Amino acid sequence: MAVTEPAPAAISAAHSAAHEGILRRQSARESAARTYARALPIVPVRARGLTIEGADGQRYLDCLSGAGTLALGHNHPVVLEAIRKVLESGAPLHVLDLATPVKDAFTTELFRTLPRALADRARIQFCGPAGTDAVEAALKLVRTATGRDGMLAFTGAYHGMTAGALDVSGGAQDVRVARLPYPQDYRCPFGIGGADGAELAARWTESLLDDPKSGVPLPAGMILEPVQGEGGVIPAPDGWLRRMREITAARTIPLIADEVQTGVGRTGTFWAVEHSGVVPDVMVLSKAIGGSLPLAVVVYRDDLDVWPPGAHAGTFRGNQLAMAAGAATLEYVRENGLAERAGVLGTRMLTQLRSLAAEHPCIGDVRGRGLMLGVELVDPAAAAPVPGPRSVNHGPVPPAGSAGSSGSAGVSGGTSGGTSAGHPLPAGAAGAAGAARPLALDRFPRPLPPAPELAAAVQRECLHRGLIVELGGRHSSVVRLLPPLTITDEQAAAILDRLADAISAAARPHHG
């Protein structure tokens, strides 16, 4: 008797029913705190590279990449082979912090990629299993090493969801954490952007630390992201980052670089601090270092290694499969020049996104570094507040590239492939070198109000077109693109085409 194949319509209906059933049970069973599942109602069942297939049979281009975890995309062959080798070897999968050949190979490969000045003196603490655990370890490390308690952190930061990590993230109110301005162009905290805004941010930091009446005692450390991810894809200016290194080094304050999302080639160098030439005292690493599996470590200078045995631990810090997958990922990125490829392709995509912004008044700013890109959506129909006459006297400001305050290098160093143009200085604002320079702040344009509802609509329209994107920023108004480093030119073009269509469709009902 012949077997009759089910009709395509019947298969589609069955897929749809399974898809809806899983989503319905998730809604009934899972926590109200779930996040991505609310904005992205899909049920992934298969994935390869950039592509995800849902239980309903739909295919999507994934520009979320596990929030930056999937440097090589989904199920890359070298990652699968590394995992398969460990499984077939009979090696133990759970070993706490015991030494194993797999761990030794991972550590060797990781140290090979680190900035040389750090790698030569590095120690590593395996944490488990997420980046927030590594942040907790880093905070504990510098507090133990310095005997001090306070921390310096930045507005807009995101370092995780555990108590200590939340304390140093933007929005927290821990009295032990001093908040510093993070420089940016479009929504500069000083209203001017560019090198001048970064210079004021650096001087603010110096003043806070050197003023005996500031209320901020010498801290245990400073923690920063070379590119703020959840904060809205905001690359730190290279010159400003060098100033933070100089300021902290001069005051014996350990500098912690949170490279959880920026690391492993994402921004165009293997580690984002390499753009500025900065060597931090501590690096917090997770996400891509595990090759899609849970792994988090802290790498730090050996003279900070004064905490006693058991000062920081974690049951799952010996994840052998993650170490094998991570070593394979690190090696593949290094040997195939994927960081450099991310820099070239990211610059091209940034240029194309800026052309798109010229066509859409609802795009307030485009920024990013490498394959870490952000599009900030605004409401062009809402009039920006009209500023009254204001001015600020910067005092003596050196020309670009000359010595800054306290004998430090200026902050005007480039950010190749970095932030957007921001607010240019008005004619005559620069002044003569060393002269007092009053700036009429009402001459600087103010950014339009953020449009979080429009951003959410763009995300929905992207999903309808088979494109998965994330939202971020202070007001959840930034569409974020974090594609895998392995995307092709054709895939990059498809991503931008779908995003452009989604913005056009979402903007129509919002702005007529």
N, C-alpha and C positions, 0 to 999 in steps of 0.2 A: 504494500500500500504506500503510495507516494506521500511524503511529508510536505505539507504546505507551509511555506515560510510566512510569518506574520507580516501584514502590510505595514509599510513605513508609518502610516498614520497611527496604527495600533501601537507600534514601538514608541512613537513620540508621546502618545497618551500615557503609556506605562511609565516612561521616563518622567513625565511631568507629575504623575501621581506620586512616584517615589520621592521626587524633589520636594513637593509640597508637604508630604508626610514627614520627612526629616526636619524641614524647617518648622513645622507645627510642633513636633515633639521637642525640638530645641527651645522654642519659645516657652513651652510649658515647663520644662525641666531646668533650664540653665539660669544662672544669676542675672539679675537686672543690671549688673555691672558690665555685662558683655558689651563690646564696642564695635569691632569691625563687622560682626555679624548683623548688626542693625542696618548699617549703611550699604552693606554688600550681601544681599540675600541670595547667595549662591551656595551650591553644595559641590565642592570640587571632588572628583573621583579619579581623574587622571591628569598628569601634568608632565610636560617636557620642555625644557628651555624656557622660553618666554610664554608658552601657551598653557592654559588650564582648560580642561573640559569639565563641565558641570554635570550633575546627575540628570539634568533635563536635556542633555545633549548639546547645549550651547558651548561655544568656544570663546575664550577671552585672552587678550594680551595682558599679561600681568605686570603692571608697573608699580606694584606694591612690594613684590619680592620678599615677602615675610618681613616687612618694615626694614628692608635692606639686608636681610640675612642671607639671601640667595645670590651670592656674587656670581655664580656660574649658572644661575637659573635652576629650574626644577630638574631633579634626577639626572644631573650631568653624568656621562659615562665614567669619568675618572673618579667621581665621588662614589658611585654605585660599586665600582670595582674595588675601591679601598675598603668599603664596608663589607663586601662579600669576602675579601681575603681574611679579614679578622674573624668573621663568622665561621668560615670554613677551617680556620687554623685550630679551633678548639681553645683559643686563648680566653681567659676569664674576662667577662664584660664589666664586672664591678669589683674594684680593687681599692676603694678609698684613695689614699694618696701614696700607695706603694709605687715603686719604680717598675716600669714595664718597657719592653722594646717599643711599643706603640707610643707611649708618652715621650720617650727619649727622642724618637724620630720627629714627633710634633714640635717639641721644644727646640730641637736643632733647626728645623725649618723656620719656625717663628723668629728665632734670634737672628737668622740669616737675613730677614727682611727688615729688622729694626734699624733706626738711625744708628750709625756705627758708634757714636760717642755714648749711646745708652747701652747698646748690645755688649760692648766690651766690659761693662761693669754691672750687667743686669742680673737681677734675681726675679723669680717668677713665683707667684702664689696662685694655685689653682683654686677657683671658687666654684660654687655650684648653685644652680646651673645657668643663671641669667645675668645680664649686664648689671642689673640693680644690685645683685650680690657682690659683684666686683667693685662697684662704687662704695658700698658699705665697707668692704675690706680696705679700699684706698683711704677712706676717711679715718678708719681705725689706725692704719699704718702711720699716717703723718701725725696724728695726735699722739701716738705712742713715741714716735721718733723725736718729736719736738718738745713734748711735755706741755704743749699748749692745746687749747680746746676750740677756739673760734675758727670759722672758715670764711673765705671770700668766695662768693658766687655771683652769678650775673642774671640780670633781668632777662626773662624769656627762656631761661635754661630748662632743660629736661634731662634728668639723670636716673630716673627709675621710679618705682612705686613702693619700695620699702621705706620705713620711717626716715632713716638718715638720708637716703637718696632724695626723698621728697623735700627734706629740709633744705637741700641745696638747689632745688629746682625753683623756677620762677613761680611766684604766687604763694610760697610758704612763708611762715612768720616766726621761724625759730630765732630767738634772740641771739643765739650764738653765731648766726650767719649774717654777714654784712653783704648787702646787695649793691652791686656795682653796675654802671650803665654799659651795655654791650653795644658797640658802635654799629650803625647801619645807615644806609642812605635814605631809603624811602620814608621810614618813620623814625628818623633820628631823634633821640631823646632831647637833644639840644636844638632841634629844628633846622639844622644847617647841612648835615650829612657830609660826605666826602672826607678828605684828609683833615679838615678843620674840626668836624664832629668827632673823629677818632682821636685827635689831639686833645680835645676837651675831656673826652672820656678817660684818657691816660692821665691827664693832670688831676682829674677828680680822684682817681685811685691813689696817686701819689699824695695828695693832700689828706685824704682819709687816713692813710697810714702814718704820715709824718706829723700830723696835728695832734699834740698831746691831749687836746680837749675834744677830739672827734667822737669819743665814746667807743672807738674800735681799737681794742688792744691788738698787739702783734698776734696774727692768727697762726693756726697750725698748718694751713695750706690754702692754695687758690685752686679751684676746679673750674675748667672751662671746656667748651666744645669748639674745635676749630671751625666747624660750620654748625650753627644751631639748626637742628633738624625739625623737631616738633615745634620749635619757636618760630618757624616760618621759612626755613631754608635761607639762612643768613650767614654768608661766609665772613669770617673775621678778616679785616684788612691785614695783610702780611706785616706791614710796619707796626701796627698796633699790637699784634701778637708778639713781635720782637720786643716791644716796650714792656709788655707784661712779663716776659722772660727776664728782662733787665731789672725791672722793679722788684720782682720776687727774689731773684738771685742776690741783689744788693742787700736785701733785708732778711736773708736766710729763711725764706718762705718757700716750701716745696710747691712746685707747679705740677698740677695733675691735669693731663690732657685726656678727656673722655672721647675716645675714638671708637666707641661701640658701633656707631652707625657710619662714621666717615672712613673707617679703616679698610684695608685689603683692596686698595685701588679705586675705591668709589669716587674720589674727588679728582683723580688724575695723577696722583702720586700714591705710592703704596700706603703711606700714612699721611693724613692731611697736614700735620705739622711740618712736613718736609717742604711745603710750598714756601714757608717763611724761613726755613733753616733753623727753626727752634728745636731744641732738644729738651723735652720736659724731664722732670725728676721721676714722674710716675705716669704710666699709661694704663688706662682702663680699656680692656678689649673684650668683645663678645660678638654676637651676631655672626658675621661672615667667617670668623675664625673657626667655627665649628662645622663648616661645610654643609649647613642646613640643620644640624643637630645641636642640642643645648651644650654650650661650653662658654665659660667666662674666666678670664685671668686678669691679674694685676702684674704688670712688669714695672720694676722700679730699680733705682740706683742702690748699689750694695750697701752704702753707708747708712741707709734708712732701715736696713734689715736688723732691727734691734728688738722686735717683739718676741715674746717667749713661745715655746711650743704650745700649740692649742689656742693661740690668741685669735686665730680665725680658722674655721673649718667648714665642712659641708659634706653631707653624706654622699652626694652624687658628684663630687669634684673629680672623680676618676673615670669619667665617661669615655671608655676606650673607643667606641664606635665614632663618637664625635671627634676625638683626637685623630683617628685615622682619616676621617672625612675632611677634617680641617687641614691636616698636613698635605693631603692631595690638592685641596683648593689653593692653599698658599703657594705651593709649588707650581701649579698650573698658571695662576695669575702672574707669578714672577717670571716663569720661563716663556710665557707667550705675550709678554708686554701688555697685559690687559689694562694696567693702570694708565699707561701712555695712550692706549686706544680710547679709554674712557675720557681722557682729557681732550683728545682731538674731536671725538664724536660729540662730547658734551658741549664744546665750544660751538660746533656747527648747529646743534639743536637749540642752544641759547640764542644764536643769531636768528634762527627761524622763528623762535617764539617771540622775539622782539619785533620781527616783521608782523607777526600776528597781532601783537599788542597795538601796533600802529593802526590796525584796521578796527579795533574794538575798544571804544572808550571805557568799557567795563574792566579792562585789564589795567590796573594801576602800576604794576611793577613786575618785571621778570628778572629772576636772579638765580644763582646757583654756581656750582663748581663741579666739573666733571659730569658724571651721571647722577647728580643729586640736584634736581631742578625744581624751581617753584614759580608759580604764576599767581600773583595776588589779585583777587577780584575786588572791585570797589563799586560804589554806586555813583555813577557820573551825574545822575539827576539830583543828587543831594549837594547843595552848595556847601563848599568848605567854609568853616568859620572865617570871617573877615578879621584879620589881626589888626590891632591898634598899633600906634607907633611904639616900637620897642627898640632897644639897642643893647648890645653887650660889648664890653671892652675886653678883648682877649688878652690885652697886654702885649708884650713883645712876642712875636711869633716868627720863628726862623723860616727862611725859604725852604722849599721842598728839598729833602735830602741832607739838610744841615743838622747840627746838633739841636736836640729839643731841650725841654726843661730838665733840670738836674743833671745836665751833661749827657742825657740819653739820646739815642738816635731818634730822628723824627718818625712820625707814623705815616708818612705819605708813601711808603713803599707800595709797589703794585700788588694787585690781586688778579693776575692774569687768569681770565676765565671766571672771575669772581662776580661781585655784585654789579647791579646795573648802574647807569650813570648817576642816578640820584639827583640831588639839587646842586647845580653849578653855582660857584660864587658869582655874585653880580660884579659888573665892571667896577674896578676901583676898590674892591673889597680886600684884595691881597695886601696892598700897602707896601711900604718899603721894609726891607729886612731889618728886624730889631725895633721897628717903630710901633707905638701903640696903635691898635687897629680897631676902632669902633665899627661894629656891624649893625646896620639897620635890619633887624630880623623880619620886619614886615616885607622886606624885599625877597625873602625866600618863599617859594611856593609851599603851601601846606598840602599834604596828601588828602585825597578824597576819603570819605568814610568807608570802612571795610564792609563787604557784602557777604556775610556768612550764608544767608539763604540762597543767594545766587551760586555760591561755591557748592553748596549741597545739591543744587539743581544741576550744575555742571557734572558733578560726580555721578548723579543718576543718569544723565544723558550719556555719559561715557560708558556706563555699564550697559545701557541699551544698545550701544554700538560695539560691544565686545571689548571694552577697555576698562581695566581696573586701576583706579588711582586713589591716592590717600589725600585727606585734608589735614592741614595743620595751621600753625600761626597763632598769634595772640587771640584772634577772634574766629579761628577756624575758617578763615577766608582765603587760605592759600592752597591751591591745587598742587600736590607734590608728585613728582615723577622719580621713581627709584628703579629703573629697569635693570636687569642683570647686565654684567659687564660683557656678556657674550652676544649681545644683540647685533644684528647686521644693519647695514645702511638701509636696506629695504624695510626692515622691521621698525627702525627709528622713524622712517617716513610715514609708515602706517600709523604709528602712535600719534604723531603730530597731526595727521589728517583727521583721525577720529576725535582728537581733542579739539581741533578747530571747529569741526561740525558740532560737537557738543556745546561749545561756548556759544556758537551762533544760535543754536536751538534754545538754549537756556536763557540767553539774553533777551530774546524777543518778547516773551511775556513779562519780563521784569522791566524793560525799558521801552516797550512799544516799538 
